[in-house]
Amino acid sequence: MKPTKEQEQKFWKWCGIKYMKHQGQEGWVRPDIDFAFSSPPDIDLNNLFKYALDPLYRRENGYKLEIILQTWIRKILTDEESYKKSALTLFWIIWEMIDD
């Protein structure tokens, strides 16, 4: 299941990607890029590892990261649908940890 637009925006904001308006322009600003994009990053494994798991590791000293990765690996190895949608599977596992 894909996240709603609101869930996706909340998720990326938690990851440090900010939605900004400035001098009539608006967009999503990523911490590693100096200009804005019209939409938040795609939900794919590259972006999840880069923007979500790194902040999670820094905030939680790796504890939650270990749980997330173990849960994700278990799901994609035991459930074909989770394997086919491995990025969304990882998104929802991370979501459960940060939505508390």
C-alpha positions as CSV (number, residue, x, y, z in Angstrom):
1,M,0.0,0.0,0.0
2,K,1.3,3.4,-0.9
3,P,1.4,6.1,1.7
4,T,-0.9,9.1,1.5
5,K,0.6,12.4,0.4
6,E,0.4,13.6,4.0
7,Q,2.2,10.5,5.4
8,E,4.9,10.8,2.7
9,Q,5.4,14.5,3.6
10,K,5.6,13.8,7.3
11,F,8.1,11.0,6.7
12,W,10.4,13.1,4.6
13,K,10.2,16.0,7.0
14,W,11.2,13.7,9.8
15,C,14.2,12.7,7.7
16,G,15.3,16.4,7.5
17,I,14.0,17.2,4.1
18,K,12.3,20.5,4.4
19,Y,9.5,22.1,2.5
20,M,10.3,25.8,2.0
21,K,8.7,28.8,0.5
22,H,11.1,31.7,-0.4
23,Q,10.6,34.7,-2.6
24,G,7.6,33.2,-4.5
25,Q,9.3,29.8,-5.0
26,E,8.6,26.7,-3.1
27,G,9.9,23.2,-3.0
28,W,11.6,20.4,-1.0
29,V,15.2,21.0,0.1
30,R,17.4,18.0,0.7
31,P,20.2,18.3,3.2
32,D,22.8,17.4,0.6
33,I,21.6,19.5,-2.3
34,D,21.5,23.3,-2.4
35,F,18.4,23.7,-4.5
36,A,14.7,22.7,-4.1
37,F,12.7,20.1,-5.9
38,S,9.1,20.3,-6.7
39,S,8.3,17.1,-4.9
40,P,9.8,15.1,-2.1
41,P,12.2,12.2,-3.0
42,D,10.8,9.1,-4.5
43,I,10.3,6.2,-2.1
44,D,13.0,3.9,-3.3
45,L,15.8,2.0,-1.5
46,N,18.5,4.6,-2.3
47,N,16.5,7.5,-0.8
48,L,15.4,5.4,2.2
49,F,18.9,4.4,3.1
50,K,20.3,7.9,2.4
51,Y,17.7,10.1,4.0
52,A,15.8,7.9,6.5
53,L,18.2,5.3,7.9
54,D,21.1,7.6,8.4
55,P,19.2,10.0,10.6
56,L,17.6,7.1,12.5
57,Y,21.1,5.7,13.2
58,R,22.3,9.0,14.4
59,R,19.3,9.6,16.7
60,E,19.1,6.1,18.1
61,N,22.7,5.0,18.2
62,G,21.9,2.1,15.9
63,Y,19.4,0.3,18.1
64,K,16.2,1.0,16.1
65,L,18.2,0.7,12.9
66,E,19.1,-2.9,13.8
67,I,15.5,-3.8,14.5
68,I,14.3,-2.2,11.3
69,L,16.8,-3.9,9.1
70,Q,16.2,-7.3,10.8
71,T,12.4,-6.9,10.4
72,W,12.8,-5.8,6.7
73,I,15.1,-8.7,5.8
74,R,12.8,-11.2,7.4
75,K,9.8,-9.8,5.6
76,I,11.4,-9.7,2.1
77,L,12.8,-13.2,2.5
78,T,9.6,-14.8,3.7
79,D,6.9,-12.9,1.8
80,E,6.9,-12.6,-2.0
81,E,4.8,-9.4,-2.1
82,S,7.1,-7.7,0.4
83,Y,10.0,-8.7,-1.7
84,K,8.5,-7.3,-4.9
85,K,7.8,-4.0,-3.1
86,S,10.9,-4.0,-0.9
87,A,11.1,-0.2,-0.8
88,L,7.5,0.2,0.4
89,T,8.0,-2.6,2.9
90,L,11.0,-0.7,4.3
91,F,9.1,2.6,4.3
92,W,6.3,1.1,6.4
93,I,8.7,-0.5,8.9
94,I,10.5,2.8,9.4
95,W,7.1,4.6,9.6
96,E,6.1,2.4,12.5
97,M,9.3,3.4,14.4
98,I,9.0,7.2,13.7
99,D,5.2,7.6,14.0
100,D,5.2,6.9,17.7
